């Protein structure tokens, strides 16, 4: 872009973007709206596989974590097939939340799953964590819950694409209700990849675990100033919650997954609950 825009104009152009399948999603400030087309053409010139460029025009919002997208260049579409960790994910980025930035985390969790484990994914979306776990571990079942009907439809398609019939089980509904009615004390491991609701839903993750205990992978957004550790801040919140619930636990692992904004971090804790 330095060849086509002045230094003054370049300062308004966001230098990060997501590529989902053959769709690139760029973030656009008000000051940079006039440069959208030039940015899109530059991305398509560098990434020959990109057929569509969309601009994100709003934050991720609502229970479904959706964002307003606007077509900028290339084919006018929002559906694609994304490839990750030898798996295929059919997704409509307008109807379903999807982040390619969690690829390392999805594989990290899959490699922790032991032979014959039953896994409950409380916020499965189109199935990235669930299907990668099913394909790269010897899990017995991966129950995959989501409240978004469109996400569940794409999850069913992804079960077919990746041939994990009977191993990944799609379940439509609110994770609280699904756990209470269908999945009490079935899981060796629970995934909670929805940071906005993780603390609220933590008691239901515990309810899903077998009475012999198990693991919870807990994702959370945390604000931390320069002299603060975001992981330690999340540990303190989770420890207080678990202690109030009378749970015996340990948190042997935590890390920052990614930076999400100035002084904001997405974190993960691996929590082991014991009887």
N, C-alpha and C positions, 0 to 999 in steps of 0.2 A: 504493500500500500504506500510505502514511502516514495515510490516512483510516480504516483498519481495524486497524492494528497500532500498538502503543506504540513510542516511540523505542528502548526496551530490547529489544523483540522485533525491530524492524527491523534491528538490527545483525547479526543472525544470518542474514538473508536475502541470498543472493548476488544482485547486481544485474545479472549478465550471463547470457544464455541464447542458445541457437542456435535458429534456425528453418530447418528443412529441409522444403521443400514446405509441407504444411499441418500439420506436426508441430513443436511447440516442445519443446526439451529443456532442462530446468533442472538446475542443480547444487544439491544439498541437503546441508547439514551435519546432524549429529545433533541439534543444538539447534533447527534449522529444520524438522525433519520434521513437526511438528504444524501448520506453516503452509503445507504443500505445496498443499493444496486452495485456500486463499485466493490464493496466488501464481498458481496455474494459472488460476483464474477471472479474475484481474486481467489476465493475459496475453491470454486469449481475449476479454476485453472491449475491449482496446486493438487487438489484431490480429484483425480479423473473419475473415480467411482461415484462421486456426489452428483445426483441428478436433480435435486431439489434443495433450495435454500429457503428456510422459514425464519422470520424474526419473532422473538419472544417479546410480546408487547405488555405483559403483566407479570407480576410475581406468581409463584405456584400458590394456588389458593384452594380452600374448601376441603371437604372430607375426601374427595377423589384426587386431590393434589394436582389439579389441572392448571394450565396456563393458556392465555390467549396467544394464538399464533397467527402471523400474517405472511402470506406468500410473497416472496421477494423475487426469486429467479428460478428458472428451470421448470420441470413438470409441476403442475399445480396439484399436489397430493399431500396427504398426511400419514398414509399407511406405508409400511415398508417391512422388510425382513432383516433383522440384525443378527450378526454372527458373533458369538463369544464363547470361548473355551470349548470349541468343537460342538456347540449347540446352536440351534436356530430359534429366533424369537420373532414371531409375527406380532406387530404392534401398530396401533394408530396413535401417534404422539399427541393428537388433539383430544382423544377420548380416554387415554390411559397415561398414568405417570410412568416415566421410564428414564433412568439415568445410566449412561454407559460408564460413568465415573466410579462405579462401585465394583468393577470387574475383579480387582484384586481381593476385595473383601468377600465376594461371593465364592471365589475359589478357596480362600483361606478357611471359611466355615465348612465348605464341602469336605476338605481334607481332615477336619477334626471329627467328622461323623464316623462312628465305629460300626462294625459289622452287625446287621440286624436291628439297628436303632429305628425307633419310630420318631419322626420329626413333625412338629406342628409349626407351620409358618403362618403367623397371625395376620400378616399384611402382605399377601403374595403378589399383588399386581398381576402382570401377565406371566409370571412364573420364573423369573430369572434365578433367584436364590433356590427355589424349589427344584427346578429342572437341572441346574448345574449340580446340586446336591445329589439328585437321583442318578445322574450320569457319571459322576466322579466319586461315588462312594458306594458302599454296600448297605445303604439304608433299606429297611424293609418297606416303610411307607413314608410319604411326605404329604401330610394333610395341608392343603393350601387354601387359605381363607381370604376373601376380599369382598368388600361391600359394593364395589363398582361392577355392575352387571357386564359392561363392555370388557373390563379387564378379565372377568371370568370366561367370557366367550373367547377371548384371545388366548387365555391359559389353556382352554380345552383344545384349541387349534395347535398350540405349542406342545401339548402332550402328544398329539398325533404326529407332529413334525419330528419330534425327538424320540418317538417310540418308547414312551415311559408309561404306557397303559397299565393301570392297576397299581402303579408305584407312586405316582403323583395323583392325588385325589382332590379335584377342585370343589370348593364349598362356597356358595354365595351367602353372604350375610355379615352382620357385625360380629367381630371376633369374640366379644363378650358373650353374646347369645349362643354362638356356635360352640364355644368351649363349654359353656354351662349345660347345654342340651345334648351335645354329641361327643365331646372330647375330654371329659373329666378323667384325669389320671391315666392318660394313654401314652404320654410322650417321654422319651428319654432326653429330648432336646427341643427347645422352643426358640424360634426366630422372631425378632420384633423390629423389622426394618422400616418402621414408621416413627421417626424421632418425635414428631409433634404429639403423639399419643402414648408413647412408651411408658411414661411414669403412671399415667392413668390406668393403663391396661396391665400393669405389672402383676396385680393380684390374680388376674385371669391366666397369665402365663404360668404362675405357680400352680393354679388349679389344673392346668393341662398336664403338668408333670406327673409322672408316676409317684406313688407313695414312697418309693425308694429314693426319690430325689432325681436330680438331673441338671442339665445345663440350660441357661438362658443367654442368648446373644442379644444384648440390649443396646439400641441405637438412640442417640439423644443429641440435640443441638444445645450447645452451651456457649455463653458469653464469657470471655476471659480477658482481663487487661494484661498489659505487658508483663507484670510481675506475678500473674496468676497461672496456674496449671489447669486447663479445662478438664482434663481427665480426672484430676483429684476433686474438682468441684462436683462432677457428676457422681463420682464414687460416694461423696458425702451425702448427696441427695438420695441416692439409691440405698445406702446403708441405713439412713434414717427411716425410709419407707419400709424396708425389710424388717428392721428391728421393731417398728410399730406393729407389724403383722405377726411378730413372734417367730420369724423364720431364722433358722440356722443356715449360714451361708459363708462363702468366701468369694473374693473377686481376684483371681490370680492374674488376670490379664486385662489391660485396657490400652487404648491408643486413640490418637486423632486420626480419623479416616480422611478428612479433607477440610480445608478452609472454605466456609460458605459466604463470608463477607468480612468487613472490617471487625476484628475481634470476635468473630463468631466461628464456631467449629462444630463439625459433625464428629461425634465420638462413638466408640463402641466399648462396651464392657462384656467380658465373658464371666457370667455369674454361675457359680455352682451352689445349688441348694441341696442341703442334706437333711435326712429325716430327723 
